[in-house]
Amino acid sequence: QSLPQQKLLTWLSVLECVEVFAEMGTARVWGEMGRWTIIVLIQLAKAILRLLLLLWYKAGIQTSPPIVPLNREQQQPLHPQDMEDNSPGKDQTYVGRRSSRVVRSLQSTPSLQSRRWGSPQQREESQSRRVEEMNQPPTPLGLQETVAESIYITRPLLHLLSLGVWGQRSWKPWLLSAVLDISSLSLLSDLRDLNRRERAELRRRTMLLLYYLLRSPFYDRYSEGRILLLLRLLADYVPGVGFVTR
């Protein structure tokens, strides 16, 4: 990735990390009007950054969060002692004479902090596989897939606009948002040869469709009563969960 693209991803990640805090803080200081103002500004900034990544830098299907969090357990560096023990002059494995089983030799055993259970071959294969997955370029998007990703990026802005036009109690913003989400996923479903990161992102978007059952006005009219009924049944008839469900 180029340096400008990395900066865009960094700013996009910062916005996603602070947007809830900014919304709550603004609502506390400036009230409901300030809250909706900061929501619109943040969503507008996120949409502009994502569209730049999509159309200018050809970033493909964008994940959330934009920068994948570092798995520190998998990225632990070797200590100097481990590097000395793993020098080419020392045998790292021992092959059993009768069983032909490959095990790590005692001389190449790493320190406790970076120790992994398994043969060195397994560790090297997993590390090379992770590096390969991280370095995979984004899948090129055609016109249909670019339109689908653009719909997904601009959906929050269209949802906010519909809330301003029809109000928070109307079904139209809820239906519009659901139609845009489903349309984007259906247009992206024809895309083949996705890498692992992109497949995981599409699965995440599909699972997020379940949140529409918990969004107003559907939640207020249908889901709330059934969920409360289920919680009451659990509290009355299942021992040990009454304190939590109440």
Disulfide bonds with the S-S distance in Angstrom:
none
